Amino acid sequence: MASGTVRRWALVAVSLLNFAFVFISGADFIRFISFRAIYDNITGDTTLCQDSIPWSVALRDSSVLGSLAVDLGLLALFITQHSVLAWAPVKKALQSGLGALNRTAYCFSTVVALQILMRYWQPVTDAPCLWSVRHAPWSVWFPLLCFGLHFLCWAIICSILMIFDYPELLGLKQVYYECLGLGDPLSHKSPGAQRLLSHFRHPVCLELGVVLWLLPALSLDRLLLAGTLSSYLALAHSLDKQDLAYLCVHLNSKLQVFAEPHHGSTNTSTNSNDPKEK
């Protein structure tokens, strides 16, 4: 009995530590991929671009090629970790070995890979940018517009993650259900929801695409980052017509729920204006 209690408390402690690590790393990722890039361009005089250097010279520069090679290796590390641990045989092996901590281990390893990517990322400063907004008044207004749109996109991403069961996504719910003896949280969802989540785990493609590409200046290393992650997001999911039908049915049901109070109030006002009711 005592060993079971200790085990449950250990599971809770590990999952909470992982949640704190994911939260801190998420803030670092937002700063790295979004707001730091905008801040570097907020004055319209970014140091990321060297327009005086021709592309033919920049693409033969050893420092430029070396930085791109390091960045490509970091992206390959992240994609490999994210894909291998999501592979069905590996997931099954980890589930049998880690149990309720399987999802926690997946999130922890993802965050470690992201931290390595952010820490060792090499900006390309000896090449021209693909575009750069430098002329007034857009040199001031466009970075502010990017900041507002990035903030809106991150707010939408956080809202969608909450709707898609954020505790289950991070492994907290698995530990909670394990402590209560309820089994896997996914087993309590409908077959349609289980099928959708197995095909599309991160429903933030459009918003993340805006964050990746909408910048006052697009450097060569940012092009590599945005292009690689956008391609991975586009190829990683396997949605089909059945998943789309499931989403449409639930969207219509939610719209009906929101519309019911309005119909109720309309009926009430109609009845109150009825002479017979008066």
N, C-alpha and C positions, 0 to 999 in steps of 0.2 A: 504493500500500500504506500509506504513512504517512498519507495523507489519510483513508483508511478507518479507521485506528486512532484518529486524532484525532476523527473523527465518532462512533465508538462510545463513546469516553471522554466526549465532550460529551453524548451521550444519557444515559449513566449519571449524570453529574453533575447534569443537569437533573432527572432522575427522582428522585434522592436528595434534592435540594433541595426538590422538590415534596412528597416524603414527609415531610420534617421540617416543612414549612409546614402540611401537613394534620394532622400529629400535634399540633402546638402549637394550631392552630385548633380541633381536636377537643376538647382540654382546655378551651379557652375556651368552646366551645359547651356542654359539660356543666356548667360553672360558671354560665353565663348562664341556661340553660333549666331547670336542676334545682336545684343546691345553693345558689345565691345566693337563689333564691326561697324555699327552705326556711329558710335562715339568717335571712332577713328576718322570718320568722314563728316562730323558735325560742322566743322568750319569750312568744308569744301576744299581743303588743302591737305589731302591725304598723302602720307608718305609711302603708301602701298604701290603707287604708280610711278613708273619712269618712262614717260612718253617720249623722251629724247632717244631711247634705245630702240632700234628697229626690232621687229619680231624675228627676223632672220638671225640677228645677233643674239637676242635673248634666248632663243630656243637651242642655241649651241653653247650657251654659258654653262660651265660645269657646276657653279653654285645653284643656278636655277634648276638644272636637271637633278642635282643631288637633293635639293629640298623637295622636289616633286616625287622623287623615288622614296624618300622617307615618309612623306604624307601618304603615298599610295600603299606602302607597307602597313602603316597604321590603320588605314581604312580596311585593308585586307584582314588584319587581325580582328577588328571589330566585326566585320561581316562573317568571318569564319566562326568566331565564338557564337554569334547570334544565330547562325544557321545550323551549326553542328549540334548545339544543345537543344535546338528545336526539332531535330531529326527524330522520327518516331522510335527507332531502336535505341537511341541514346536516351530519349525521354523515358522509355520503359525501364531501362537499366537504372537510371537515376531515381525513378519512382520506387523501384524495388529496394534500392540501397538507402535513400534518404527519406522516403515516406512523405510526411507532411512538409518537410523542408525542401522538397524538390523545386517548387516555384521560387522559394527564397534564394536557393543556390543559383538559379538561373538569373534572377535579378541582380544578385551580388556580383556574379561574374560579368554581367553586362555593364554594370557600373564601373568595375575595375578596368574593363577594356576601354570604356569611354574616358576614364581618368587618364589612362596611358595616352590615348589619342590626343586629348586636350593638352596634356603636359608637354608632349614631345612634338606637337605640330609645328611645322616649319613654314612661316610665311615667305612668299616669294616677293621680294622687294626690288629685284634687279630686272624686272620685265614690265612692259606696259600693261595697263588694265584693259579689259575688254570694253568697259565703259566707265566713265567717271563724270559725275555732275559737279562742275566747278564754276560755272558762270552764274553771277547774281541775276535775279534773286533766288534762283533754284538751288544754289549752293547752300542756302540756309533752309529754305522751305521743304525741299525734297527729303533731306535727312529727318526733319521733324515729321513729315508725312510717313516715312518709313518707320519711324519710332512708334507712331500711333497705330499703324497697321500691324506691326510686330506685336505690340502689346495686346491688341484685339485678338490676334491669332493665338497667342499663348493663353489668353483667357478662355477662348473657345476650346483649345486643347485640354486645359484643366477641367473644364465643364464636361467634355465628352468622356474623359477618363473617369470622372465621378459617376457618370451615367452608366458606363460599362463596368461597374463594380470594381472600383479602385483597390479596395482591400484584397479582393481575390486576385487581381492582377499582380500585386506585390507579394502575395503569399501569406498575408496576415490572416485571411479568412480560412485558409487551409489549416493553419495551426489552431485557430479558434474552434473549428469544427472537429479537429482531432482531439482536442482537450475535452470536448463535450460528447465525443463518441458518435458524431453525426456522419462521418465519412467524408468523401470528397465533395466540396461545394458544387463542382460542375455536375455531379450526378443529380442534384436537386433542380437543375435547369431543364427546360424543355429540350427535346431532341433537336428542334430547329435552332435554338440558341446555342447548343453545343456544337452543331455543325457550323454555324456562322463563326463562332469564336475559333474553331479549329482552322478555318480558312482565312480569317482576317482578324488578327489579334490586336492591331493598333490602328484604330479608325481615325487617323489624323493626317492622311496623305496630303490633302489640299492645303491645309493650314501650314504644315511643315514645308511644303513646296514654296509657299509665299515667303516664309521666313528664310529659306535657303537662297532664293533668287532675287528678292526685292531688296536691293542695297544701293546706296549712292555710288559705290564703286565696286566693280567685280574684278578682283585680282585673279591671277592664274591658279593659285592654290585654292581660292574659293570656288572657282569653276570646277576644279577636281572634286572638292568636297560636295558641292551641290549636285553635280552630275552623277557622282557615284551613289550618294544616298537617295537621290530621286529615282535612279534606275533600280536600286535595290527595293525601294518601297513599291515601285510599279510591278516588279517581277516576283516579289515575295508572297503576295496574296494569291488566292485561287478562288475568288468569288465566282459564282455561277448564277443562272436564272433562278434556281431554287432559293438561294440566299437572298436574292433581290425580292422574290415574292414574299419571303418571310418578313423582310424589313418593311415592305409596303403594307402588309397586313397589320403589323404592329403600329406603323405610323398612322394608318387610318383609325385604328382603335384608340390611339392616344388623342387624335384630333376629335373623335367623337366624345371622349371623356371631357375634353376641354369645352366642347360645344354644348354639352348637356346642361350646365348651370345657366347658360345664356337662354337656351330654349325654355328652361324652367321659369326663369324670370319673365320671359316674353309671355308664356302661358298665364302666369300669375297676373301680369298687367292687363292681359286681354280679358281674363275672367273678372277682374275688378271693374272693368269698364262695361261689363254686361249689365243691362238694365235689370234682368231677373235677379242677378246677384245683389244689386243694390236694393 
